[in-house]
Amino acid sequence: MDVRKTLHELGYDFNTEGELRKMGVDGNLTDEPFQYKISSDQKECQAHYEKLGAAVTEYIYQLLQNKVNLLRLPVPTDAGENGTFVFASRGYDSQKTLMVLIQGSGAVRAGQWARSLIINNNLDMGTQIPYIQMGIKRNFGILIMNPNENYKRNKNIPQSNTSEEHAQYVWKTYISGTKAKNIVVVAHSYGGLLTVMLAQKFQNDFEKRVKAVAMTDSVHSFSEAIIPDSIRKVSINWISNSSPLDTPMKTPEFEITRLSAGHPQHEMTSYAAMDSVFKFIDSKLAS
């Protein structure tokens, strides 16, 4: 798939600042941002947005491979074209520290925190690439889950029928057997609930190797999930709030410590809290 060609056919491309901009009639980029309303027909507008979103997803996949040098790992391992995939850094399974990134639910795919931010703001705010780069600077192995791709050709993807099944399979297949002495998890929104579930399913790993869990506006508290001590004592949840970054927030008993992400918008929490997330991870690894 020629991703750039597809973007151009839809009338867009990313500029050097990572901002999505409209193409002019001369084929050059303009300063005009994304425009949802391309006609008076709501269905036509939504269809155009979905096509653009699919092209953006493929564009991010290419960046993961070409810009930060990640590899695709198949899910399940023997699925071929009928499966999905996760991304990992080369030699991720032999690094001392492994960082696992888990996005929220919905349209976002591997490498994305928020598609709306990618389209309306820029790549740094909406993608996981800044986190990947920060992890690589620290010599972390990187693994990026892809829990929202559950169907292909109108059929369920084996071992990825649900986001929960995907997360368990990836942990069992690609994480449990690594040489990592330390595992750190960064999870946004529904990814926080998946992390709590993983802590229940893989209790030994979480008690012995998971040294830090950084959540950004996790939604686990809206579920009936019981938070194991193994995750609660090594976790912080940066929640959407207009208070300054790291301001302590009211935390219910037996909950994960809550701090302000320094931004009131749910989608922005991962980007807004990034510096504090890595300070927290560094402190946990040093202790």
N, C-alpha and C positions, 0 to 999 in steps of 0.2 A: 504493500500500500504506500503510495506516494503521499505522505501526510501533508507536506507543504502544498502540493498541488490541490489536495482536497480543501485545505484552508483557503487557498486562493480562489477556488471555484465558488466558495461560500462568501467570498468578498473580504477575507480577513487574513492577517498574519500577525506575528509577534514582533515588536520592535526590539532594539538592542537593550532596552530597559526591562524587557519581559512583559510589556503591556500589549494586550490584544487591540489592534487598530484596524480600521477599515481601509481597504485598498481604493485608490483613486482610479478614474477611467484610464489614466496613463500607466497603470500597473504599479505605481509607487504607493507606499504607505502614507496615509494622512494622519492627522491628529485626532480623528473622530473615533470615539470609543465604540464598544458594542452597542447595537441598537436592537432591542427585542422586537419592537413593533415595526415590522417590515411591510405590513398591509393591514387592512381592516378585518381580515379573516383571522380569528384567534387560532384556529387549527393550523393555518399556514405559518403563523408566527411561532407556535410551539414546535411544529415539525422542523422548522429551520433551526431553532434553538437546540433541539435534540441532535440534529445532524452535526451542528457545530460542536456540541458537547462530545460526540463520538470522535470527531476529528481531533479535538483537544486531548482526549484520553490517549489516542495513538501518539500524538505529539509528545506527551509526557513520558510514555513508554520509551520513545526514542531518546529523550533526554536522559532517562535513567540508564540506558545502555551506553550512550555515546558521551554524555557530559560527566557522569559520575561512575561510569565503567561497571555497571551491575550486570549480572547474569539472570536469565529467566530459569526458574526451576519448575518442572511440571507438577501439577496437582490434578489427579493423582499421578504417581510416577510413571504409570503405564498407559495413560489416557490418550496420548497422541493429540490429534486435532480435536478430539471430543472433550478435552479437559480445559482447565485454566492454568494459572501459573502464579508464582510469587517471584520477587526479585531478591537477589542476595549479592553481596560483594564477593569478589574472588577470594577464596581461602577463608570465607567467613567462619567455617566450622573448625578452624584451627587457631583462631584468635583467643587471647586471654579473656577479653570482654566482648560479648555479643549484645548489640542493641536491636530490639525488635520494635517495629513501628506498626501500629494498628489504627486505621482510620475509623470513622463513624459509619453509619448505615446510609443507604440511598444510592445515588448515582455515582458517588466517588469510587474510583478504582485505585489500584496500587500506585503509590507516589503522590496521591492527592489528599489534602486535608479538606478542601472545599472547592468544588468546581465553580461556584458562583464568584469566589474571590479570584480564581484564575482568569475567568472571563471578564470580570468587571474591574479588577484591581491590577494584580500582576502575579507573575509566577512565584516570586519569593513568598508572598503572603499565602497563596493557595496551595502550593505544592510542599512535599516533604523534602525537597532537595536541600534547603538550608540545614535541616536536621542531619541529613545524610552527610553533608560536607563537614559539619561540626563533629560528627561521629568518626569520620575517616581521619580527621586531624588528630584525633585521640587514639588512632590505631584500633578502633572498634571494628569487629565484624558487624555487618549490617544485614538484617533480614526484614523485608517488607511484606506484610500479609496483603491478601486481595480478597477479603471475605464477602464482597457483594456481587461477584460474578457467579451466579448459581445455576444459570441456564445457558445452553448453547444449542442452536438449531432447534429450539423449542423442547429440548430434553434436559432433564436434571443432570448436572455435572456430578459424576461419582465422587464421593468424599468431599464434596463442596455444595451439597444440596441446600444447606443453610449456612449462614455465617458462623454459627457455633460449630457445625461439623467441619467446616473449612479450618477454623482456628485450631481445633483439636488435632486434625490430621496433620497440619503443618507443624504444630509443636512436636507431635510424636515422631514425625518423619524427618524433619529438618532441623529441629532444635535440641531435642532430648539427647541425641547422640553426639553433639558437638563437644569439643575439648574445652569450651569456655568454663572458666572458674567463676566468672561473674556474668550474669544476665541482667540487662536493664530494659525496661519496657516503657515506651511512650505511647499513650492511648488517648484518642480523642472521642468524646461523645459516647456512642454505642460501643466503641472499642474498649471503654472502661469496663462495661458489663462483660464483654468477652474475656477481659483480663481476670476479672473476679471468678468467672467460670473456669478459666484455665488454672487458677490457683487452687480451685477445689479438685479438679481432675488430675493435676500434676503436682500434688502436694510436696513430694520429695524435692523436685526441682525448685519450687518456690521457697521451701524452707532452707535449702542448702546453697542455691546458686543465684536466685533472683535478689539482687542487692538494692535495686531502686525501681519504683514504678511511678512515673510521672503521668498524671491524668490531666487532660484539659477539658473542662466542662463535661466530665463524665456523667452519664445518665443512670449509672448503676443504682443510685439511691431511689429511683422510681420503680425499681423492681423489688421482688421479695428475696433477692439474693442475700445470703448470709456471707459477710466478709470475713474470711479467715484471718487469724492473727498474723499469719506469715506474710500477708500482703498489707495489712493495715499499718504494721510497724515500719514498713519501708516505703510508704506511699504518701504523695501529696496530690490533691486535686485542685488545680487552678481553675476557679469558676468565673463565669462572665460577670463582671462587676465594674462599675466606673471608678471605684476606689483605686488608689495607686497600687501598682504591682506589688505583690507579696503582702498586702495588708491582710492580717488574720480575719477570717470570716467565721461566723457562728457555725460550729461543727457539732452535730448531734452526737450523743454518746454511742460508742461502738462504730462510729463512722470514720472514714478517711479524712485526715486533716485538710481543711479547706483554706485556701488563700485566694486573694483576688488576682485574676489574670491581667488586671489593669486595662480591661476593655469590656464594654457592655455587650458586645456582639458575640454570640455563641461561636460563629464560624471563625472569628478572629483570635480566639483564645490561644491556639497553638502557636501562632506567629508572635502574638503579643508577649507571651510568657517564656519564649524560647531561651533567653539568656538566663533566667531564673531556673528553668528546667535543667540546664546543663550545670549550673552551679550546684544544684541539689544532687545531680548524678555524680559529679566530681567529689562532693563531700561524702556521699555514701560509699563510693569506691575507696576513698582514702581512710575511712574509719575501720 
